[in-house]
Amino acid sequence: MSKTPRILAPDWLRGVAVLVMVECHVFNALLAPAYRDAWWFAGLNWLNGLVAPAFLLVSGMVMGLNLERRWDQGTGKLWRRVGQIFLVAYLLHLPTPLLWQFFGERGPHLVSLWTKMDILQCVAGSLALVLLLVPVARQPLIHRWACLVLGIAAAVGATPVDSWARQLAWPKFLLNYLWPTGVGLFPLVPWAGFIGIGVWLGPVIFRDEHPWRRSLLAGVMFVVAARFMNGSLAYDAPFVFSRLGWVLVALAGCCWLGQPVRGTKWILEFGQLSLWSYTVHLVIVYGSCVSLGLDSLGQRFNPVMTTLALAAVLYVTARVVRWRARRDVR
């Protein structure tokens, strides 16, 4: 039985998003404060703000396409993937190899660092909700519409959930999944909205030829809709719909890209092995529980030196990802 050809546009978008993410982390870790008021840094920050929405939207789209193709084959493989993301997410946040320190004076602080909501926790938590809806919906079409409703509810529900979460006495590591309680920037409300809406959009955009048209049209509609929305919080509905729209416009451009030409394959590999590229560059820049990262140098640099450091991080990350890609081929 022939395999369904892989749709490359989401991989290209995720690969480009990895490049921007590495830039964001390197510049945040190494750029001297004196350069952060420059006009170009404001534009860079706007671009960096599209990275997390791109990752989440593509994750939802890929999940929607996978479920459409293998609805009758069970979700065991997809649950294993979600479990891997959860495992990597919390291992990356483990702040110390000296586990007994969790029971000392710094224990509460270390637990907060370990359990804070980052992008991987948000991806895994959102995808887990999507998979939990599968046995409830029973049919792929009903499931996609349920995910759309869930995504829109998450996108527009920041204000009521914020008020409700502040009254709860739950442990912080659970509250972090609803709304930030001091650390973490990616609670399920509103960020799960990108994945829920993405599950619905994936099969719609890539159902036949010319997906760029549907992606571009959807992107423009979301950007325009955001103009007519009001929000009282930083991550309210206008934030979600505006970024969702711009990411879909970028996806429309990626639909024109096919197989990589010479010298660009590593970008596509970044997207296809995004968990690897994310993990490797994060360890290089920020370290891990057993290693130091570039941010531990204690020095900050000018834009030229920071750009050279960015090139070095990209090179090392690309080499590791290429090694992993070759192993998958074997």
Phi, psi and omega per residue, in radians:
M1 nan 2.222 -3.115
S2 -1.285 2.523 -3.139
K3 -1.448 2.567 3.081
T4 -1.191 2.258 -3.135
P5 -1.007 2.457 -3.130
R6 -1.278 2.332 3.065
I7 -1.401 2.132 -2.975
L8 -1.584 -0.384 -3.056
A9 -0.987 -0.812 3.102
P10 -1.084 -0.603 3.102
D11 -1.150 -0.718 3.101
W12 -1.097 -0.770 -3.142
L13 -1.091 -0.766 3.139
R14 -1.178 -0.616 3.096
G15 -1.112 -0.784 3.086
V16 -1.115 -0.672 3.116
A17 -1.087 -0.628 3.086
V18 -1.101 -0.735 3.118
L19 -1.015 -0.824 -3.134
V20 -1.158 -0.641 3.119
M21 -1.110 -0.749 3.108
V22 -1.080 -0.768 3.079
E23 -1.004 -0.793 -3.119
C24 -1.036 -0.840 -3.098
H25 -1.191 -0.699 -3.142
V26 -1.160 -0.802 -3.118
F27 -1.188 -0.664 3.096
N28 -1.141 -0.578 -3.089
A29 -1.458 -0.537 -2.938
L30 -2.094 -0.352 -3.072
L31 -1.270 2.340 3.134
A32 -1.150 2.512 -3.108
P33 -1.009 -0.478 -3.081
A34 -1.094 -0.404 -3.084
Y35 -1.671 -0.025 -3.034
R36 -1.435 -0.112 3.072
D37 -1.694 0.042 -3.126
A38 -1.232 2.702 -3.092
W39 -1.079 -0.642 -3.081
W40 -1.226 -0.454 -3.136
F41 -1.252 -0.555 3.080
A42 -1.134 -0.736 3.076
G43 -1.126 -0.653 3.104
L44 -1.123 -0.686 3.120
N45 -1.124 -0.673 3.094
W46 -1.090 -0.763 3.113
L47 -1.118 -0.734 3.130
N48 -1.074 -0.522 -3.135
G49 -1.204 -0.177 3.120
L50 -1.628 -0.142 -3.040
V51 -1.156 -0.961 -3.110
A52 -1.058 -0.796 3.068
P53 -1.008 -0.663 3.133
A54 -1.119 -0.793 3.126
F55 -1.071 -0.796 -3.099
L56 -1.169 -0.775 -3.134
L57 -1.083 -0.805 3.139
V58 -1.121 -0.676 3.096
S59 -1.039 -0.743 3.094
G60 -1.154 -0.752 3.129
M61 -1.069 -0.820 -3.136
V62 -1.091 -0.705 3.089
M63 -1.108 -0.740 3.112
G64 -1.077 -0.738 3.118
L65 -1.178 -0.711 3.124
N66 -1.110 -0.757 -3.138
L67 -1.152 -0.645 3.121
E68 -1.104 -0.668 -3.080
R69 -1.384 -0.523 -3.037
R70 -2.218 0.641 -3.093
W71 -0.996 -0.676 -3.095
D72 -1.546 0.076 -3.097
Q73 -1.760 0.060 -3.136
G74 1.493 2.946 -3.082
T75 -1.985 0.253 -3.088
G76 -1.027 -0.787 3.141
K77 -1.142 -0.659 3.137
L78 -1.204 -0.661 3.071
W79 -1.121 -0.649 3.100
R80 -1.103 -0.679 3.101
R81 -1.106 -0.766 3.105
V82 -1.085 -0.704 3.102
G83 -1.089 -0.671 3.091
Q84 -1.090 -0.724 -3.139
I85 -1.133 -0.773 3.085
F86 -1.007 -0.811 -3.100
L87 -1.066 -0.864 3.138
V88 -1.097 -0.689 -3.109
A89 -1.009 -0.823 -3.065
Y90 -1.440 -0.454 3.029
L91 -1.190 -0.683 3.118
L92 -1.112 -0.527 -3.095
H93 -1.578 -0.083 3.138
L94 -1.093 1.958 -2.941
P95 -1.407 -0.187 -3.077
T96 -2.751 2.504 3.027
P97 -1.384 -0.186 -3.121
L98 -1.560 1.442 -2.952
L99 -1.093 -0.434 -3.134
W100 -1.166 -0.303 3.106
Q101 -1.141 -0.353 3.084
F102 -1.132 -0.324 -3.113
F103 -1.797 0.103 3.136
G104 -1.760 -2.772 -3.100
E105 -1.122 -0.584 -3.115
R106 -1.515 0.078 -3.071
G107 -0.945 -0.942 -3.124
P108 -1.027 -0.686 3.123
H109 -1.147 -0.750 -3.140
L110 -1.136 -0.669 3.104
V111 -1.129 -0.690 3.106
S112 -1.086 -0.738 3.108
L113 -1.134 -0.689 -3.077
W114 -1.220 -0.637 -3.006
T115 -1.794 0.145 -3.123
K116 -1.173 2.675 -3.125
M117 -1.454 1.984 3.031
D118 -2.006 -3.079 -3.016
I119 -1.073 -0.686 -3.114
L120 -1.187 -0.702 3.074
Q121 -1.063 -0.677 3.136
C122 -1.181 -0.744 3.114
V123 -1.066 -0.859 -3.096
A124 -1.136 -0.761 -3.137
G125 -1.120 -0.719 -3.141
S126 -1.181 -0.761 3.132
L127 -1.155 -0.565 3.075
A128 -1.101 -0.717 3.078
L129 -1.093 -0.703 3.118
V130 -1.069 -0.762 -3.126
L131 -1.241 -0.563 3.100
L132 -1.139 -0.431 3.122
L133 -1.368 -0.255 -3.067
V134 -1.066 -0.944 -3.133
P135 -1.186 -0.378 3.120
V136 -1.335 -0.755 -3.088
A137 -1.298 -0.723 3.089
R138 1.259 -0.436 3.117
Q139 -2.198 2.439 -3.069
P140 -1.039 -0.679 -3.126
L141 -1.154 -0.762 3.097
I142 -1.103 -0.685 -3.138
H143 -1.103 -0.760 -3.130
R144 -1.102 -0.726 3.121
W145 -1.184 -0.618 3.087
A146 -1.118 -0.697 3.111
C147 -1.163 -0.644 3.094
L148 -1.097 -0.796 3.122
V149 -1.085 -0.773 3.120
L150 -1.088 -0.710 -3.132
G151 -1.148 -0.764 3.125
I152 -1.143 -0.687 3.108
A153 -1.066 -0.720 3.108
A154 -1.168 -0.678 -3.088
A155 -1.167 -0.619 -3.060
V156 -1.813 0.019 -3.002
G157 -1.732 0.223 -3.057
A158 -1.060 -0.797 -3.069
T159 -1.122 -0.912 3.126
P160 -1.141 -0.638 3.137
V161 -1.186 -0.641 3.097
D162 -1.066 -0.799 3.126
S163 -1.127 -0.706 -3.127
W164 -1.214 -0.745 -3.066
A165 -1.158 -0.544 -3.122
R166 -1.165 -0.334 -3.121
Q167 -1.640 -0.107 -3.082
L168 -1.484 2.588 3.113
A169 -1.830 0.436 3.137
W170 -1.206 2.776 3.011
P171 -1.046 2.603 -3.053
K172 -1.064 -0.616 -3.083
F173 -1.161 -0.388 3.041
L174 -1.490 -0.713 3.112
L175 -1.096 -0.538 3.135
N176 -1.022 -0.458 3.123
Y177 -1.273 -0.357 3.128
L178 -1.676 -0.838 -3.069
W179 -2.805 2.523 -3.097
P180 -0.973 2.329 3.116
T181 -2.016 0.475 3.130
G182 2.319 -0.637 3.087
V183 -2.371 2.685 3.124
G184 1.608 2.440 -3.048
L185 -2.136 0.097 -3.017
F186 -2.268 1.075 3.050
P187 -1.210 2.798 -3.116
L188 -1.074 -0.531 3.034
V189 -1.847 1.925 0.268
P190 -1.832 -0.004 -2.900
W191 -1.135 -0.482 3.094
A192 -1.120 -0.290 3.100
G193 -1.032 -0.648 3.128
F194 -1.102 -0.719 -3.114
I195 -1.287 -0.783 3.137
G196 -1.035 -0.814 3.107
I197 -1.176 -0.604 3.118
G198 -1.117 -0.644 3.100
V199 -1.026 -0.677 3.124
W200 -1.312 -0.707 -3.054
L201 -1.239 -0.617 -3.064
G202 -0.915 -1.048 3.130
P203 -1.123 -0.478 3.140
V204 -1.267 -0.804 -3.088
I205 -1.230 -0.688 -3.030
F206 -1.826 0.524 -3.098
R207 -1.339 -0.467 3.123
D208 -2.752 -2.711 -3.070
E209 -1.206 2.842 3.086
H210 1.015 0.896 3.104
P211 -1.139 -0.386 -3.112
W212 -1.092 -0.564 -3.134
R213 -1.155 -0.813 -3.134
R214 -1.182 -0.644 3.117
S215 -1.158 -0.762 3.134
L216 -1.136 -0.762 3.140
L217 -1.094 -0.787 3.123
A218 -1.096 -0.700 3.136
G219 -1.076 -0.813 3.119
V220 -1.078 -0.710 -3.135
M221 -1.098 -0.736 -3.132
F222 -1.187 -0.711 3.130
V223 -1.105 -0.766 3.130
V224 -1.139 -0.754 3.138
A225 -1.045 -0.656 -3.132
A226 -1.093 -0.498 3.141
R227 -1.146 -0.445 -3.084
F228 -1.751 0.174 -3.124
M229 -1.826 2.618 3.059
N230 -2.022 2.500 3.126
G231 -2.468 2.487 -3.140
S232 -1.793 -0.138 -3.133
L233 -2.105 2.829 -3.097
A234 -1.073 -0.655 -3.076
Y235 -1.890 0.823 -3.117
D236 -1.606 -3.028 -3.018
A237 -0.949 -0.767 3.132
P238 -1.030 -0.648 3.102
F239 -1.056 -0.855 -3.075
V240 -1.155 -0.873 -3.043
F241 -1.201 -0.628 3.116
S242 -1.131 -0.856 -3.132
R243 -1.206 -0.605 3.050
L244 -1.044 -0.728 3.130
G245 -1.114 -0.809 -3.113
W246 -1.170 -0.601 3.092
V247 -1.157 -0.680 3.097
L248 -1.160 -0.600 3.042
V249 -1.098 -0.748 3.097
A250 -1.115 -0.676 3.103
L251 -1.096 -0.662 3.098
A252 -1.015 -0.707 3.086
G253 -1.156 -0.667 3.140
C254 -1.195 -0.371 3.115
C255 -1.130 -0.349 3.120
W256 -1.438 -0.205 -3.119
L257 -1.547 2.346 3.096
G258 -1.950 -2.307 3.077
Q259 -1.140 2.501 -3.064
P260 -1.185 2.489 3.005
V261 -1.462 3.008 -3.082
R262 -0.984 2.240 3.092
G263 1.628 -0.058 -3.122
T264 -2.056 -0.006 -3.079
K265 -1.068 -0.569 -3.096
W266 -1.135 -0.518 3.096
I267 -1.177 -0.765 3.110
L268 -1.120 -0.658 3.104
E269 -1.137 -0.611 3.049
F270 -1.001 -0.715 -3.128
G271 -1.295 -0.683 -3.107
Q272 -1.280 -0.496 3.101
L273 -2.076 0.921 -3.010
S274 -1.115 -0.584 3.124
L275 -1.142 -0.652 3.088
W276 -1.194 -0.859 -3.110
S277 -1.102 -0.653 3.097
Y278 -1.108 -0.851 -3.066
T279 -1.145 -0.812 -3.063
V280 -1.091 -0.862 -3.075
H281 -1.199 -0.550 3.139
L282 -1.180 -0.679 3.094
V283 -1.140 -0.682 3.129
I284 -1.139 -0.761 -3.041
V285 -1.380 -0.817 -3.018
Y286 -1.928 -0.100 -3.137
G287 1.415 -2.989 3.125
S288 -2.522 -2.996 -3.134
C289 -1.221 -0.186 -3.133
V290 -2.173 0.121 -3.108
S291 -2.632 2.777 3.091
L292 -1.695 2.684 3.115
G293 -1.971 -3.132 -3.130
L294 -1.088 -0.501 -3.121
D295 -1.178 -0.247 3.141
S296 -1.465 0.013 -3.131
L297 -1.121 -0.476 3.134
G298 1.407 0.088 3.121
Q299 -2.153 2.672 3.060
R300 -2.143 2.619 -2.906
F301 -2.206 2.980 3.080
N302 -1.366 2.986 -3.078
P303 -1.034 -0.601 -3.117
V304 -1.163 -0.856 3.141
M305 -1.134 -0.643 3.119
T306 -1.159 -0.657 3.103
T307 -1.162 -0.658 3.069
L308 -1.111 -0.702 3.080
A309 -1.118 -0.672 3.093
L310 -1.059 -0.776 3.121
A311 -1.064 -0.698 3.138
A312 -1.150 -0.741 3.130
V313 -1.120 -0.743 3.119
L314 -1.099 -0.698 -3.122
Y315 -1.121 -0.856 -3.120
V316 -1.115 -0.767 3.127
T317 -1.068 -0.768 -3.139
A318 -1.089 -0.653 3.125
R319 -1.139 -0.756 3.135
V320 -1.160 -0.756 3.139
V321 -1.133 -0.682 3.094
R322 -1.098 -0.712 3.082
W323 -1.029 -0.769 -3.140
R324 -1.178 -0.666 3.130
A325 -1.106 -0.685 3.117
R326 -1.159 -0.640 3.091
R327 -1.129 -0.669 3.112
D328 -1.126 -0.639 3.139
V329 -1.134 -0.684 3.119
R330 -1.156 nan nan
